[in-house]
Amino acid sequence: QDRPAKRIDKPKLSIDPALITMWHSTMPVKRRAWWTEQRHLTDVTIDYFRLGWDGKRYTIPISYRGVWYAVKRRKSEIADGLEDKYLSISGSRVGIFNADRLLGCTKVLICEGEIDAMTLHQAGFDAVCSTGGAGTWRNEWSIHFAHIPQVFIAYDNDEVGRKGIAKVKSSLHRANVITLPHWYKDVSEMFDCDNDPVGWFTEQIS
């Protein structure tokens, strides 16, 4: 007798969707330009992920099956040259960014951060990441990947990234590790500097 499918709890809503819509739709032109000029994201990608500006910081909303459950804000406020980190708002829970892509894909890349995931998504790849950084992977997330034939890990080229890979592999043993060329720190840097990053990644997952 077949066992009933394991129920996947929906993430708890911790942010008002109206705020996300407002931050996205009222984002000043010069703030939208930061996403395109500094992060090399297209307008299509910005709209798809509902990226925004809350009046002080750039925002990355996170959803699963239409439920918005977290927002990350850029730590350095309006000083664009400062530390480029994102922090989750109070009450947010760690989850899988771009998780909706897992529902019907046959290949997926697990990367270290939201910018990398959006960059890969923009290039035509199915990509996700943990919303809490390299060291926050949870073993129970492996169920979301059970139906996907090919899973790849593309974390940063540093010690934190290597530890993060080991944590993912501890629950997703069959996942294949993609090692970036050593002169690139992460996925985004490779897309900024390499002549053919799409071709390189396509070859790695073929």
Secondary structure, 3 states (H helix, E strand, C coil): CCCCCCCCCCCCCCCCHHHHHHHHHCCCHHHHHHHHHCCCCCHHHHHHCCCEECCCCEEEEEEECCEEEEEEEECCCCCCCCCCCEEECCCCCCCEECHHHHHCCCEEEEECCHHHHHHHHHCCCCEEEECCCCCCCCHHHHHHHCCCCEEEEECCCCHHHHHHHHHHHHHCCCCEECCCCCCCCCHHHHHHHCCCHHHHHHHHCC
